Amino acid sequence: MKEMTAKEVEFLVNEGKALNIIDVREVDEIAAGKIPGAVNIPLGLVEFRMHELDKSKEYIMVCRSGGRSGRATQFLESQGYNVINMQGGMLSWEGKVG
């Protein structure tokens, strides 16, 4: 499973890179803030909404601490998607939140 640190993701965001970030936290957790531009697909819905994702694109998976996004990353990887888990999740995120 490919992984990146929150600092690496923050650097790319600050550079203005077009990233595809999927936040797998629940809707009530997202209310406290998410990485700007991140799309919310709660972990329990990933299997049912993966058809919305493009296998030719790279996705960075995010959750609160890195556990749920790790499970989503492993699942999507097994389905042929190009995914990276953000280590430490939003607990490690020091960048802007939207």
C-alpha positions in Angstrom: 0.0 0.0 0.0 1.4 3.4 -1.0 1.4 6.1 1.7 2.2 9.8 2.1 2.6 11.9 5.2 0.1 14.7 5.9 3.1 17.1 5.4 3.7 15.8 1.9 0.0 16.2 1.0 0.0 19.7 2.5 3.1 20.6 0.4 1.3 19.5 -2.8 -1.9 21.4 -1.8 0.1 24.5 -1.1 1.9 24.2 -4.5 -1.5 24.3 -6.1 -1.3 20.7 -7.5 -4.6 19.3 -8.7 -5.1 16.4 -6.2 -8.0 13.9 -6.0 -8.5 13.6 -2.2 -11.2 11.3 -0.9 -12.2 11.8 2.8 -13.7 8.6 4.1 -14.9 10.0 7.5 -18.5 10.2 8.4 -20.5 13.3 7.5 -20.6 14.6 11.1 -16.8 14.4 11.3 -16.4 16.3 8.0 -18.5 19.2 9.6 -15.4 20.0 11.8 -13.4 20.7 8.6 -11.8 18.9 5.7 -8.9 19.4 3.3 -10.0 22.0 0.8 -11.3 20.2 -2.4 -11.6 16.8 -0.7 -14.6 14.7 -1.7 -16.5 12.9 1.1 -17.3 9.3 0.6 -17.8 7.6 4.0 -15.9 4.3 4.4 -19.2 2.3 4.4 -20.1 3.7 1.0 -16.8 3.4 -0.8 -17.7 0.0 -2.3 -21.0 1.4 -3.6 -19.6 4.6 -4.9 -16.3 3.4 -6.4 -17.8 3.6 -9.9 -17.6 7.4 -9.4 -13.8 7.2 -9.4 -11.6 7.0 -12.5 -9.1 4.2 -12.6 -6.7 6.4 -14.6 -6.4 9.0 -11.8 -4.5 8.9 -8.5 -6.5 9.3 -5.3 -5.3 10.2 -1.8 -7.4 8.7 0.9 -7.9 10.5 4.2 -9.7 9.8 7.5 -9.3 10.9 11.1 -6.2 8.9 12.0 -5.2 6.8 9.0 -7.0 3.5 9.8 -10.2 3.8 7.8 -8.4 5.4 4.9 -5.9 2.5 5.0 -8.8 0.0 4.7 -10.3 2.1 1.9 -6.9 2.2 0.2 -6.4 -1.5 0.4 -9.9 -2.2 -0.9 -9.7 0.2 -3.8 -6.2 -1.0 -4.7 -7.5 -4.6 -4.9 -10.1 -3.3 -7.3 -7.5 -1.8 -9.6 -7.5 1.8 -8.5 -4.4 4.0 -8.0 -4.7 5.1 -4.4 -2.4 6.4 -1.6 -3.2 6.5 2.1 -2.4 9.7 4.0 -0.6 8.6 7.2 -1.9 9.9 10.4 -5.1 11.3 8.9 -6.6 14.7 9.9 -5.0 14.4 13.3 -1.7 15.0 11.6 -3.0 17.6 9.2 -1.6 21.1 9.9 -2.7 22.8 6.7 -5.9 24.7 5.9 -9.3 23.2 6.4 -12.4 24.0 4.4 
